[in-house]
Amino acid sequence: MPAPASNRQRLHEIARRALIERGFEPDFPPAARAEADAITGQSTGGATVRDLRRLPWCSIDNDDSRDLDQLTVADGDNLLVAVADVDAAVTQGSALDARARTNTTSVYTAGGVFPMLPEKLSTDLTSLNPAAERLAVVVAFSIDSEGAVHDGDIVRARVLNHAKLAYNAVAAWLDGAGPMPPAMAAAPGVEGQLRRQDAAAQAMKARRHRRGALTLESLEARAVFDGDVLADLRPDSPNRAKQLIEDFMIAANGVAARYLAARGLPVLRRVLRTPERWDRIVELASRSGERLPAEPDAAALETFLLRRLAADPGRFPDLSLSVVKLLGRGEYAVEGPGGEADGHFGLAVSDYTHSTAPNRRFPDLVTQRLLKSALASRPPAYATAELAALARHCTEQEDDATKVERQVRKSAAALLLEHRIGERFEGLVTGASPKGTWARIERPSVEGRVVRGERHLDVGDRVTVELVDTDVERGFVDFARVD
């Protein structure tokens, strides 16, 4: 009789089935595997490539990240973001490209990562690994004392990662709550320029929030394993280092969008339209004695959020979750030459694309190819009509990938809670529609369906619930409202 599957194996199998059910290819086709086996490095394609290896580049990512897409550095008056040149190894129209185009994204689940590209590429040959020379597309820009971004240039370059750093350790060091990370101490020049990066990021962040960028705290939970046993689901909290990288990526993506538009090329933009459920956001604000205008206003919403963060930081993540649900999801849209596209309501920017994670997201690889078309003064790598079809497909796949990740997270939650039937928890209503009502409890950080007593509940309501059932295979966690 076979041994029972470990928690990790069980979740991996659940994730794989969920991907197949939603039209993803969890495995690489034989032709794609053969192409990956034959690749030995990146090709410049005969293009001029600058040598920027001397700069004290560093990466900052999650502790366990192996697919490193970006490096950053402060050089003189400029801030530089180096993005892995994935196109230099993955040829447009190849079997690898076709498979990436099908899935459009890496899927990160509690049962493991299902990468968009084979790990030989995404964690090695096209990953900006420490002490490894790599080709990159470098976005350069400057930031003035008010935090405004001034466009500089985009070039192809050869780069070298001098220090692989992790968010939590860098954040603790920047906050004066922890020592300098060893990799930083071992890399001359990284400490000083990273402090300059931090100062620039703080100025950018302040400017964006003055213009209405929203202060929100994500409560997405990460699975914590003890060996192969699921031990907990913990919220992935924001910190100063994550915000630094976020601000630089927002700036780099804006520069890339404007660079293409200025040269008459189509842009695959990332947009978040004006929220349809603004009236419910207004109602949530009124419960705290605040007033928001009747029409959507990002700056007014940001002022309200900051006041609530100061007044009740403990409950701010709950408010953030409610607002995120009511804002709706982002999508991809194409702006043709001379056209106009919606901006991003949540970031308070009008020019935004996805360009900084080509190992993980297909839209970023598409944008990279368009940028290289512009750099070489060639016709665009993709026609506008083809981009429009890709925008729809990438939006659908991203939504489905999110659903898979959520489904596996729910299976992990059910696995964690299956021995706690009958316990009561304080929760927050996170979804309410004809399809069902959902609530999230805090410890552990788990969302489940309210199957009894859900009438009249709406997003943002606080509620006491009792755990009545779990189903690990289907990812069901069922609560009953307790009056």
N, C-alpha and C positions, 0 to 999 in steps of 0.2 A: 504494500500500500504506500503510495507516494507521500512524502512529508508535506504537511500543510504549507501553503505559500506564506512567505513573510509579509509583513505589512507593506513593505516597499514593493515587493513583487506583485502583490494583489492590486495595489494602486496603479502600478505600471500597466498591468493587463486591462484594468478598467479604462485608463487613459487611451490605450491603443484602440479599444473597441469604440470609444466615444469619437475618436478622430475618424475612424472608418465610416461610422454612421453619418458623419457630417461632411463626407466627401474629401477628406484629407488623405494623403498618402503617407502613412507613418514610416514606411520603408523606402529606400532609394531603389529605383528601377535598375536592372542590370546595366543598361547603357550609361546611366549616370554614374554608377559605381566604377565602371570601366574608365570613364573619363577622369574621375577623381584619382584613380590609381595611376593614371598616366601623367598627371600634373606634377611638376617638380618645383615650380615657383611662379613668380609673376612676370609678365612681359610688358615692357614699355611701349611696344608697338611702334618703335622708332621715334616716339615723341621726345621732345626736350623735357628733361626732368631735373629739377634743382636738387642740390645736395644740402639738406638741412639736418643731417645727422648730428652735427655738433651742438645743436640747441638742447638744453636740458629738459626734454620732453618727459612727461609722466602720464600714467593712466590712473584713474580713480574709478573703481567699480565695486560691485559686491565682493565679499570675501571669497566666494566660491565661483566667481565668473571666470570663464576660460575663453569666451569669444569677445575679445577686446576690439571694439570698433573705433575708439577715439583716443587721441592724445591731446594734451593742451600744454601751452607754454606762453609766458609773457616775454616778448622780445622787443626791447626798446619801447616805442609808443604803441606797438601793436600787440594784440592777443591773437594767437594762432590756434586753430583747431585742425588737427590732422585726422582725416577719416580714412579708414582702411580701403585701399584700392582693390575692391573685390572684382571689379570688371577686368582687371589685369590678369585674372586667373580663370574667370567664368565667362566664356564667350557668349555673346548674345545669340540666341537661336540654338545653342547646344542642348544636349540632353540634361545637363546640370541646370541650365537656365530654364528649361521647360518644367522641370520638377519644382524649382524655386517659384516659378510663375504659377504653378498649380496651387501650392500651399500658401504662398505669399508671406509667410511669417514662421519664425520658430515658435513653438508652443511650449510654455513653461508650466509644468503641472507638478502636483505633489507626488506623482509617480515617476518623475524624471523629465528631462528635456527632450523634445522631438525637434531637432534642428532643421532649419530651412536648407542648409548646405551641409555636406558631410564634414565630420569633425576634423578630417585631415586638412580641410580648408579653414572652417570657421574657428577652430581652436589652435590652428598651426599656421599654414602658409598664408592665409589672409587675415590672421589675427595679429594685432600690434603687440606681440609678446615682448617681455623684457629682454634686452641684449640681442634682439633679432632685427636685422635691417629689413625694412619693408617699404613698398611703394604706397603712397597716400595721395589723396586730394586734399590740399591744405587751404582752409578758408582763413583769411587774415582780415582783421578789422580793428578799429581803435574805439576807445570809450572815453568820453570827456568826463569832467568832474561831476556833471549832472546825470551821468549814467546813460547818455545818448550814444547809440552805436553809429559809427561812421564807417561806411563801406570802404574796404581796401581792395583786396585782390583775391583771386583764386588761382592756384598753381598746382601742378603736379610735382611731387617731390619724393625724395628718398629720406626716410626718417628712422630714428632709433629710440625705443622706449628705455629711458635711463632708470625708471623707478615704477614698479607695479605697486600701486597703493590701494587701500580699501576704505570705503566710505566711513565706517565707524571709527577707525583709528585716526583718520585725517580729521574728522569732525571733533574728536576729543582733543587732539593736538591744537586745532584752531581755537577751540573754546578754552584752552588752558586747563583742561581736565585730564589730560593724558600726555605721555611722553611722545617725542618725535618718533614716527615709525622708522624702524631700522632701515628699510629700503630707501627712505628719504635721506637719512643720515649718511648713507653710503654713496649717495649721488651728489657730487658737487654742483651747486647752483640751484638745485631743486627747491630748497627751503625758501630762499629769497624770492624767487619768481612765483612760487605758490602763494606767498603772502600777498604779492601784487595781484595775482589772479583773484584772491579772496576779496581784496579791496574793490576791484573792478566789478566783481559779481554783486557785491553789496550795493554798489551804486546803481547797477542795472536793475536789480530787483526793486530798489526803492522807486526808481523812475516808472517801472512797469506798473507797480501797485498804485502809484499816484494817478496813473492813467486808467486804472480799473482792473488790472490783473487780479485774479481772485486768490485769496489766501485760503487754501483748503488742505486738510490733512487726510491722506489716504489711510484706510484701515484694512487694506488687503493683507490677508494672513499668509505667512510662510510656514510650510510644514517643517517641524523640527524632529529629527530622528535621533534615536539612541541606538546606533548600529542600524539594524533593519526594522526596529520597532518605532512606530509613530509615538512621539512623546508629548507633542503639543502643537498648537496652531497659534502663532504669535503675530500680532500686527507689525507690518514693516514700516516703522516710524520714520518721518522725515528728519534730516539733520543738515547741518551747515555745509558739509561736503557734497551731499546729494543736491542741495540747492545751488551750489556753485556750478556743478556740471549741468544742471537743468538750465541755468541762466545762460551759460555759454552755448549750449545746444540750441536754445531758442534764438540766440543772436546769430549763430552760424546758419541755421535754417532760414532765417529772414534774409541774410546776405545772399544765400544760394537762390532764393526765389526772385529777389530783385535782380541778380546777375543775369538770370535767364530771361526775365521779362525785358530788361534793358537791351538785350541782343536779339529780340524778336523771336525767341523760342517759346514753345508752350511750356507751361508749368503744371506739374501734378501737385496741387496744393492740398494741405491739410486744413480743414475748416471745422469750426463749431458754430453752428448758426444760432440766432437769437432763440432763447428757450421758449418752448410752447407753453410750459406750465409755470410761467412767471407769476400768475395769480396765486398759485399755491406757495411760492417762495415769499410773496408779499404776506400771505397768511401766517407762515412760520415766523416772519419777522415781527408781526403784530403780537404774537404770543409773548415776546420778550419786551413788549412796550416800544418797539421800533416801528418806524413808518418807511416804506419804500414807495417810490413812484409807481403809478399804475402801469406805465410802459417800461419795458426792460431797460435797465441802466446799470452797466457793469461797475462804474465808479461808485454809485450809491450802494450796490450790493457789497462791494469790497469794504466800504466804510462800516457797514453793518457787521460784516464778518469780523473785522478787526476789533470792533467794540465788544462783540461776544467772546472773542478769544481772550481779551483782557478781563472781562467780567466773570467768565466761567470756563477756564481752560480745560477742566476735567471733562466737561460735556461737549467741548468744541468738536472733537472727532465725530460725535454723533450728528451734530448740526452739519458738518462737512459732508458726511455720507448722504444725508437727506438732500442737500443742495446739489451734489453731484448727480444723484438719481434724477432730480428734476431738471437739471440742465440738459440731459440727453447725451448721446454719444457723438464723438467727432466722426468725420467722414472725409473721403478723398474726392476732390473735384478738379476739373481741368480748366485752366485759364489759357485760352488761345492767344496768339500774338495780338496785342492791342485791346484785349478784352478785360473784363473785371470779374473778380471772384470774391466770395464772402471771406471775411477775416476769421479770426479765432476769438470768440466771445470770452472764453475763460482766461486766455493769455493776454487779452487786450492788445493784440497785434493784427495788422492788416495784411502783412506779408509773411507767409509761413508755409513751409513745405516739410517733408521728411527726407533728410539727406545724410544723417549722421550715424546710421546703424545698418549698413548694407550687408553685414553678415547675418542679420537677424530679420530684416524686413525687405521685401521685394520693392516697395515704392522707393526706398532709399537707393537701391541699385539702379532703378529706372532714372532717378534724378541724377545719380552719378554719371550715367551714360549721356544724359542730356548736357550736363556740365562739360564733359569731355568733348562733346560735339561743338559746344560754344568755344571752348579753348582752342580747338583745331580749325575753327571757322568752317565746319562741315554742316550739311543739312542735319536737322535733329534726328537722333537715333530712333525716335518714335514719332509717328504722325499724330496729329491732334485727335483724329477719330479713334485710333488705336489706344491712345491714352485715356479717352473717355470710357472705353470698354474696360480697360485695366482699373480705372478708378472705381467703377462699380464692383468689379470682381474683388479687388483688394479690400474694399469696405465690407463686402459680404464675408470674405474669409476672416478678416480681423474680428468681426462680430462673432462668427462661429468659433474662432479660436478662443475668444473670451468666454464663450459658453462652455467649451470643453474644459478650460481651466477652472471655471466656476463649478462645473459638474464634478470634476475630480476633487476639488477642494471640499465639496459637499460630501463626497464619498469618504474623504479623510475625516471630515467632521463626524460623520455617522460612525466611523470606525472608532474615533476617540470617545464618542458619547454612548456607544451601544450598551454599556453596563451601568448607565446612569438614568434609566427610565424612571419617571416619577419625581425627579428633582425639579425644583422651581428656580427660575432665573429672571432677572430684570432685563428687559430688552427694549429695542427701538424698532418701530415699523419702518422698513426700508423699501417696500414696494406694495402697491395696492392698485389692482386692476381687475377686470372681469376674469382674468386668468388665475388670480389668486392673491393672497396677502402674505407678506414675508416680514420676518422680524430677525434682528441680529442680537445675540447675547454677547457679553464682553469677555467673560472668562470661562471657558476658552472662547476665542473670537470665532463665532459660528453663526451662520445665517440659516434659518429654516422656515418652513411654511406653517402659517397659523391655520390649522384645519378645523378648529372649533372656536366660536366666539369672535370671529374676525369681522363681523358686521360693524359698519361705521368707522372702522380703523382706516387711517390714511398715513401717508409718508410723513415721518417726523413725530408721530405719536409715541409716547412712552407706555410700556405695557409689561405686566407680569405674566410670564408664560410657564407652563409645565411641559416637560419633555414627555411625549406620549408614545413615540415610536421612532425607530431608525431602520434604514435599509441601506447597507453599505454598497451593494451592487448597483442600485439605482440612484444612490446619492441622496436619499430622502432623510431629512430630519424634520419631524413633525411636532409642532407645539400646539397646546390648547391655551387659550386666553384664560387667565384666572382673574375674576372680578374682585 
